[in-house]
Amino acid sequence: MRIQDLEVYRAIRSEEDREKNNLLMIASENYASRAVMETQASVLTNKYAEGYPGARYYGGCEYVDEVELLAIDRAKKLFGAEYINVQPHSGSQANMTVFFSFLEHGDLILGMGLQQGGHLTHGSKVSFSGKFFRAISYNLSSKTHRIDYNQVRDLAKKHKPRLIIAGASAYPRIIDFHRFKEIANETGAYLMADIAHIAGLVAVGLHPTPVGEADFITSTTHKTLRGPRGGLILSEKKYGAKLNKGLFPGIQGGPLMHIIASKAVAFGEALKPEFVDYQKQIIVNAKVLAEELTAYGFDLVTGGTDNHMILLDLTKKGITGQDAEKILEKAGIVLNKNSIPFDKKGPMVTSGLRLGTPALTTRGMKENEMKVIAGLIKKVLESPGSQTIINEVSKIVSDLCHSFPIYKYLD
């Protein structure tokens, strides 16, 4: 590749260096294993396979059928669902499949507001979910910043949505899927659980599962699940035919068979006992990081975390999320600005930061490293204009990254 396209080669090598030499703390990112990445770069990228195993529109699909069936079978074992579709290109495509399969244009959906921690595809006006469907949002409690299930119920009873969405992009607490199901049953709505962020935790029983509660479950296959970037749909068998048709030919053409094969590899990795230990450590690391940041005087949305994610409220620190993100990245700590509930600043500025522990945990970091990292974040944000501090922190970050190489724990 270096000979064929030097420019692309250099960009890839630069990205590899960035990932190796920075503390990656974006909650939606992780490191895929070498096996997952090698599978993505396989000859399966050449193969068209429109349709589903045993019912393709192209010949020569016997081996891609094999890998897709492996992916489906492993995902069923992992999550305990009756129906699995591994073809969505992304979590957004998975959500779109559910919407277009079971809703009519203009139907009403009820999801967590974007500013409150929801996702674009949960009803935002800039997304297909808010353009093709009418959408209303539930907010978090203004006091606790947790889901107010009474408010969700009141909104559902008043507006009678066709679909209720349980799930979030920036919510650090347990989601009560059973409570959502009770509300959906009471108001005659479908329930969709979007577990993109917490799928790894759900798979090993560290977060309550929506299987058996939600009509439809959607997810990505990266984040805590640590697979390739892609989507996934889980459901009851009775909805399977309609979901299959809704995805193909409804919104997608040929599936990406090299990605489906790498999903199969990732699901196989997730079925191993050590994956349970990994997920447990993700949560331990997040809790320790949250406790240390709190001790340093940072305000945490909801006061802490139950999962892999922390939301910092920087309002009292006198710095925006946008500025904090940029300054920390200069020191080698990569995370993202994020709106906090009832944020008065826009989404490009924000009053908060979102931090996650999946990638750090993949590198083998544990409680002691979380304490060090919390101290580094405090040091940088308390002296945001100091190049001396940035240089000092960068050196410690470099030492940490050298001590915990990416692929030592993934080979």
C-alpha positions as CSV (number, residue, x, y, z in Angstrom):
1,M,0.0,0.0,0.0
2,R,2.9,2.4,0.8
3,I,4.0,2.0,-2.8
4,Q,0.5,2.2,-4.3
5,D,-0.7,5.3,-2.4
6,L,1.8,7.0,-0.2
7,E,-0.6,9.8,0.8
8,V,-3.2,7.4,2.2
9,Y,-0.5,5.2,3.7
10,R,0.9,8.2,5.6
11,A,-2.5,9.2,6.9
12,I,-3.2,5.7,8.2
13,R,0.2,5.5,9.9
14,S,-0.4,8.9,11.5
15,E,-3.7,7.8,12.8
16,E,-2.1,4.7,14.2
17,D,0.4,6.8,16.0
18,R,-2.3,9.1,17.3
19,E,-4.2,6.1,18.8
20,K,-1.1,4.6,20.3
21,N,0.2,7.7,21.9
22,N,-2.9,9.4,23.3
23,L,-5.3,8.5,26.0
24,L,-8.5,7.8,24.0
25,M,-11.5,8.6,26.3
26,I,-14.3,9.2,23.8
27,A,-17.1,7.0,25.3
28,S,-18.2,5.8,21.9
29,E,-14.8,4.6,20.8
30,N,-12.7,1.5,21.4
31,Y,-9.8,-0.5,20.0
32,A,-10.9,-3.5,17.8
33,S,-8.7,-6.6,18.0
34,R,-6.2,-7.4,15.3
35,A,-8.4,-10.4,14.3
36,V,-11.4,-8.1,13.8
37,M,-9.3,-5.6,11.7
38,E,-7.7,-8.4,9.6
39,T,-11.1,-9.8,8.9
40,Q,-12.3,-6.4,7.7
41,A,-9.4,-6.3,5.2
42,S,-10.2,-9.8,3.8
43,V,-11.3,-10.9,0.3
44,L,-14.9,-10.8,1.6
45,T,-14.9,-7.1,0.7
46,N,-15.2,-8.2,-3.0
47,K,-18.4,-10.1,-2.6
48,Y,-21.9,-8.9,-3.3
49,A,-24.6,-10.8,-1.4
50,E,-27.9,-8.9,-1.6
51,G,-30.6,-10.8,0.3
52,Y,-30.1,-13.2,3.3
53,P,-28.4,-16.6,3.8
54,G,-30.0,-19.2,1.5
55,A,-31.9,-16.5,-0.4
56,R,-29.4,-14.3,-2.2
57,Y,-29.7,-12.4,-5.5
58,Y,-26.2,-13.4,-6.5
59,G,-24.4,-16.6,-7.0
60,G,-21.3,-17.7,-5.2
61,C,-22.5,-16.9,-1.8
62,E,-21.9,-20.2,0.0
63,Y,-19.0,-18.9,2.1
64,V,-20.5,-15.5,2.9
65,D,-23.7,-17.3,4.0
66,E,-21.5,-19.3,6.4
67,V,-20.0,-16.2,8.0
68,E,-23.3,-14.4,8.3
69,L,-24.9,-17.4,9.9
70,L,-22.0,-17.6,12.3
71,A,-22.5,-13.9,13.2
72,I,-26.2,-14.5,13.8
73,D,-25.7,-17.6,15.9
74,R,-23.0,-16.0,18.1
75,A,-25.1,-12.8,18.6
76,K,-28.1,-15.0,19.6
77,K,-25.9,-16.8,22.2
78,L,-24.5,-13.4,23.4
79,F,-27.8,-11.6,23.9
80,G,-30.4,-14.4,24.1
81,A,-32.6,-12.9,21.4
82,E,-34.8,-15.0,19.0
83,Y,-34.1,-12.8,16.0
84,I,-30.9,-11.2,14.9
85,N,-30.0,-9.1,11.8
86,V,-26.3,-8.4,11.4
87,Q,-26.5,-6.5,8.1
88,P,-27.1,-2.8,9.2
89,H,-24.2,-0.7,8.2
90,S,-24.5,1.4,11.4
91,G,-26.6,2.0,14.5
92,S,-28.4,4.7,12.7
93,Q,-29.3,2.3,9.9
94,A,-30.6,-0.2,12.5
95,N,-32.8,2.5,14.0
96,M,-34.0,3.6,10.5
97,T,-34.9,0.0,9.7
98,V,-37.2,-0.2,12.7
99,F,-38.9,3.1,11.9
100,F,-39.5,2.3,8.3
101,S,-40.6,-1.2,9.0
102,F,-43.2,-0.5,11.6
103,L,-44.1,3.2,11.3
104,E,-45.9,5.3,8.7
105,H,-44.7,8.6,7.5
106,G,-45.8,11.2,10.1
107,D,-46.3,8.8,13.0
108,L,-45.3,10.1,16.4
109,I,-42.2,8.9,18.3
110,L,-41.1,9.7,21.8
111,G,-37.4,9.7,22.7
112,M,-34.9,11.3,25.0
113,G,-34.2,14.9,23.9
114,L,-30.8,15.4,22.1
115,Q,-29.7,18.0,24.6
116,Q,-30.7,15.7,27.5
117,G,-28.5,12.9,26.3
118,G,-30.5,11.3,23.5
119,H,-29.3,10.5,20.0
120,L,-29.9,12.3,16.7
121,T,-32.0,9.3,15.5
122,H,-34.3,9.5,18.5
123,G,-36.3,12.4,17.0
124,S,-33.9,15.3,16.2
125,K,-35.2,17.7,13.6
126,V,-31.9,17.5,11.7
127,S,-32.2,13.6,11.4
128,F,-34.5,11.4,9.3
129,S,-36.2,10.6,12.6
130,G,-37.4,14.1,13.0
131,K,-38.0,14.8,9.3
132,F,-40.1,11.8,8.3
133,F,-41.8,11.4,11.7
134,R,-43.3,13.7,14.2
135,A,-41.2,13.6,17.4
136,I,-41.6,14.7,20.9
137,S,-39.0,14.4,23.6
138,Y,-38.8,13.5,27.3
139,N,-36.4,15.5,29.5
140,L,-34.4,14.4,32.5
141,S,-35.3,15.5,36.0
142,S,-34.2,19.0,36.5
143,K,-33.0,18.0,40.0
144,T,-31.4,14.6,39.6
145,H,-30.7,14.7,35.8
146,R,-32.0,11.1,35.7
147,I,-34.8,9.8,33.6
148,D,-38.2,10.9,35.0
149,Y,-40.3,7.9,34.2
150,N,-43.4,9.6,35.4
151,Q,-42.9,12.3,32.9
152,V,-42.3,9.7,30.2
153,R,-45.6,8.1,31.2
154,D,-47.5,11.4,31.2
155,L,-46.2,12.3,27.8
156,A,-47.0,8.9,26.4
157,K,-50.6,9.0,27.8
158,K,-51.2,12.5,26.5
159,H,-49.7,12.1,23.0
160,K,-50.1,8.4,22.2
161,P,-46.8,7.9,20.3
162,R,-46.5,4.9,18.0
163,L,-43.0,4.2,19.2
164,I,-41.2,4.9,22.4
165,I,-37.4,4.9,22.4
166,A,-35.4,3.9,25.5
167,G,-31.7,4.6,25.1
168,A,-29.2,7.4,25.0
169,S,-25.9,8.7,23.7
170,A,-24.9,10.5,26.9
171,Y,-26.5,9.0,29.9
172,P,-24.4,7.6,32.7
173,R,-27.0,5.7,34.7
174,I,-28.9,2.4,34.5
175,I,-32.0,2.5,32.1
176,D,-35.1,0.7,33.5
177,F,-36.3,-1.1,30.4
178,H,-39.1,-2.8,32.3
179,R,-40.5,0.5,33.4
180,F,-40.4,1.6,29.8
181,K,-42.2,-1.5,28.7
182,E,-45.0,-0.9,31.3
183,I,-45.4,2.6,29.8
184,A,-45.5,1.3,26.2
185,N,-48.0,-1.4,27.1
186,E,-50.2,1.1,28.9
187,T,-50.3,3.5,26.0
188,G,-50.3,1.0,23.1
189,A,-46.8,1.9,21.7
190,Y,-44.0,-0.2,20.4
191,L,-40.8,0.0,22.5
192,M,-37.4,0.3,20.9
193,A,-34.3,0.0,23.1
194,D,-31.2,1.5,21.6
195,I,-28.3,-0.1,23.5
196,A,-25.5,1.1,21.3
197,H,-23.4,2.4,24.2
198,I,-24.1,-0.3,26.7
199,A,-24.2,-3.4,24.5
200,G,-21.1,-5.0,26.0
201,L,-22.4,-4.4,29.5
202,V,-25.8,-5.9,28.6
203,A,-24.2,-8.9,26.9
204,V,-22.5,-10.0,30.1
205,G,-25.3,-9.1,32.5
206,L,-23.8,-5.9,34.0
207,H,-26.7,-3.8,32.8
208,P,-30.4,-5.1,32.7
209,T,-31.2,-6.5,29.3
210,P,-34.1,-5.2,27.1
211,V,-34.5,-8.6,25.6
212,G,-37.9,-9.8,26.7
213,E,-39.0,-6.2,27.4
214,A,-38.5,-4.2,24.2
215,D,-40.2,-5.1,20.8
216,F,-37.0,-4.0,19.0
217,I,-33.4,-3.6,20.2
218,T,-30.8,-1.8,18.1
219,S,-27.1,-1.4,18.7
220,T,-23.8,-0.6,17.2
221,T,-21.1,-3.3,17.3
222,H,-18.2,-1.2,18.4
223,K,-18.2,1.0,21.6
224,T,-18.3,-1.4,24.7
225,L,-18.9,-4.4,22.4
226,R,-15.4,-3.8,20.9
227,G,-16.1,-5.0,17.4
228,P,-16.1,-3.3,14.0
229,R,-18.1,-0.1,13.3
230,G,-21.5,-1.4,12.3
231,G,-25.1,-2.0,13.4
232,L,-27.2,-4.8,14.8
233,I,-30.9,-5.5,15.3
234,L,-32.4,-7.9,17.9
235,S,-36.1,-8.8,18.2
236,E,-38.7,-11.5,18.7
237,K,-39.0,-14.0,15.8
238,K,-42.5,-12.7,14.9
239,Y,-41.1,-9.4,13.8
240,G,-38.2,-10.9,11.8
241,A,-39.6,-11.1,8.3
242,K,-40.8,-7.5,8.4
243,L,-37.4,-6.3,9.7
244,N,-35.5,-8.2,7.1
245,K,-37.6,-6.7,4.4
246,G,-37.4,-3.2,5.9
247,L,-33.6,-3.4,5.9
248,F,-33.2,-5.0,2.5
249,P,-34.5,-3.9,0.1
250,G,-36.0,-1.2,2.2
251,I,-33.0,1.0,3.0
252,Q,-29.9,-0.9,2.1
253,G,-28.6,-2.8,-0.9
254,G,-25.7,-5.2,-0.7
255,P,-24.5,-6.0,2.9
256,L,-20.8,-5.5,3.7
257,M,-19.7,-9.1,4.1
258,H,-16.2,-8.3,5.3
259,I,-17.8,-6.2,8.2
260,I,-20.3,-9.0,8.9
261,A,-17.5,-11.5,9.2
262,S,-15.6,-9.2,11.5
263,K,-18.8,-8.9,13.6
264,A,-18.8,-12.7,13.9
265,V,-15.2,-12.5,15.1
266,A,-16.1,-9.8,17.7
267,F,-19.1,-11.8,18.9
268,G,-16.9,-14.8,19.3
269,E,-14.4,-12.8,21.4
270,A,-17.3,-11.5,23.5
271,L,-18.4,-15.0,24.3
272,K,-15.1,-15.7,26.0
273,P,-14.9,-15.5,29.8
274,E,-12.3,-12.8,29.7
275,F,-14.8,-10.5,28.1
276,V,-16.8,-10.5,31.3
277,D,-13.7,-9.5,33.3
278,Y,-13.1,-6.7,30.7
279,Q,-16.6,-5.3,31.1
280,K,-16.4,-5.4,34.9
281,Q,-13.2,-3.4,34.7
282,I,-14.8,-0.8,32.5
283,I,-17.3,-0.1,35.2
284,V,-14.8,-0.2,38.0
285,N,-12.6,2.2,36.1
286,A,-15.4,4.6,35.4
287,K,-16.5,4.7,39.0
288,V,-13.0,5.3,40.3
289,L,-12.4,8.1,37.7
290,A,-15.8,9.6,38.7
291,E,-14.9,9.5,42.4
292,E,-11.5,11.1,41.8
293,L,-12.9,13.9,39.6
294,T,-15.5,14.6,42.2
295,A,-12.9,14.8,44.9
296,Y,-11.1,17.3,42.7
297,G,-14.2,19.5,42.7
298,F,-15.7,18.7,39.4
299,D,-19.5,18.5,39.1
300,L,-20.7,15.3,37.5
301,V,-24.1,15.0,35.8
302,T,-26.2,12.7,38.1
303,G,-23.4,12.8,40.6
304,G,-21.6,9.7,39.2
305,T,-22.0,6.7,36.8
306,D,-23.3,3.2,36.6
307,N,-21.8,2.4,33.3
308,H,-18.7,3.2,31.1
309,M,-19.4,6.9,30.8
310,I,-19.0,10.2,32.8
311,L,-20.5,13.6,32.0
312,L,-18.6,16.6,33.5
313,D,-20.5,19.8,34.1
314,L,-17.9,22.6,33.6
315,T,-20.2,25.5,34.3
316,K,-18.6,26.3,37.7
317,K,-15.1,25.9,36.2
318,G,-15.5,28.8,33.9
319,I,-14.5,26.9,30.7
320,T,-16.6,25.6,27.9
321,G,-16.7,22.0,26.7
322,Q,-15.2,23.2,23.4
323,D,-12.2,24.8,24.9
324,A,-11.7,22.0,27.4
325,E,-11.7,19.4,24.7
326,K,-9.1,21.3,22.6
327,I,-6.8,22.0,25.6
328,L,-6.9,18.4,26.9
329,E,-6.1,17.1,23.4
330,K,-3.0,19.2,23.2
331,A,-1.9,17.3,26.3
332,G,-2.7,13.9,24.8
333,I,-6.1,13.3,26.5
334,V,-8.8,12.8,23.8
335,L,-12.4,13.1,24.8
336,N,-15.4,15.1,23.5
337,K,-17.3,18.3,24.3
338,N,-20.9,17.4,25.2
339,S,-24.1,19.2,26.0
340,I,-25.3,18.7,29.6
341,P,-29.0,18.6,30.5
342,F,-30.6,22.0,30.1
343,D,-27.4,23.4,28.6
344,K,-27.5,27.1,27.8
345,K,-24.7,26.8,25.3
346,G,-25.1,25.4,21.8
347,P,-24.0,21.9,20.7
348,M,-20.8,23.2,19.1
349,V,-19.7,25.0,22.3
350,T,-21.4,23.1,25.2
351,S,-21.0,23.3,29.0
352,G,-19.7,19.7,29.4
353,L,-17.4,16.9,28.6
354,R,-18.1,13.3,28.0
355,L,-15.5,10.7,29.1
356,G,-15.5,7.0,28.7
357,T,-13.3,4.1,29.9
358,P,-13.7,1.3,27.3
359,A,-10.5,2.1,25.3
360,L,-8.4,2.8,28.4
361,T,-9.6,-0.5,29.8
362,T,-8.7,-2.3,26.6
363,R,-5.2,-1.2,27.0
364,G,-5.1,-2.8,30.4
365,M,-5.4,0.3,32.6
366,K,-7.0,-0.1,36.0
367,E,-7.8,1.8,39.2
368,N,-4.4,3.4,39.8
369,E,-4.2,4.7,36.2
370,M,-7.7,6.2,36.6
371,K,-6.5,8.1,39.6
372,V,-3.5,9.4,37.7
373,I,-5.6,10.4,34.7
374,A,-8.1,12.3,36.9
375,G,-5.2,14.3,38.3
376,L,-4.0,15.1,34.8
377,I,-7.4,16.3,33.7
378,K,-7.6,18.5,36.8
379,K,-4.1,19.9,36.3
380,V,-4.8,20.9,32.6
381,L,-8.2,22.4,33.2
382,E,-7.1,24.4,36.2
383,S,-4.3,26.1,34.2
384,P,-5.7,26.1,30.7
385,G,-3.3,28.7,29.4
386,S,-0.1,27.0,30.6
387,Q,2.1,25.5,28.0
388,T,4.4,24.3,30.8
389,I,1.5,22.2,32.3
390,I,0.6,20.8,28.9
391,N,4.2,19.7,28.4
392,E,4.3,18.1,31.8
393,V,1.1,16.3,31.3
394,S,2.0,15.2,27.8
395,K,5.1,13.5,29.2
396,I,3.1,11.5,31.7
397,V,0.5,10.6,29.0
398,S,3.4,9.4,26.8
399,D,4.7,7.2,29.6
400,L,1.3,5.7,30.3
401,C,0.8,4.9,26.7
402,H,4.2,3.3,26.5
403,S,3.4,1.2,29.6
404,F,0.1,0.0,28.2
405,P,0.5,-0.6,24.5
406,I,-2.7,-1.1,22.5
407,Y,-2.3,-4.6,21.3
408,K,-0.6,-6.3,24.2
409,Y,-4.1,-7.2,25.4
410,L,-5.8,-7.9,22.0
411,D,-3.4,-10.3,20.2
